[in-house]
């Protein structure tokens, strides 16, 4: 069975906040993503944040038990396969507050 690659946004998706702050966690989504990663799925944090604001988001996620296989870039094996890091992220599922409402239940497990 093919493991999924899941790209997920931070602001308004993992975290109920507006940049540059952080706020309440989307516990249901975080818990599902942790399960997915334990099953072998790959997670990419795909956010507009950069610099200090990005590090704050990464640290916030770690505090909530969520770690990523890549941050704002494709997975290393995808970069190796194509010889570069395309601007378009290669994944099976995008989770973003602009396309999916984080407070709606979505089973990705």
JOKA-V584783 format. One line per field, one symbol per residue. phi: phi as a letter, one per 30 degrees, with the letter a starting at -180 (. if undefined). burial: b if it has 24 or more other ideal C-beta (glycine too) atoms within 12 Angstrom, else e. Layout:
BEGIN
phi = ???
burial = ???
END
This chain:
BEGIN
phi = .dddcccbdcdibdbdacecdbadddeededddddedddjdccbdbbddbhddddddddddedciccbdabhaddedddddciacedddcacbcbaddbbdedcdbdcd
burial = eeebbbbbbbbbbbbebeeeebeebbebbbebbbebbeeebbbbbbbebeeeebebbbebbeebebebbbbbbbbeebeeeeeeeeeebbbebbbbbeeeebeeeeebe
END
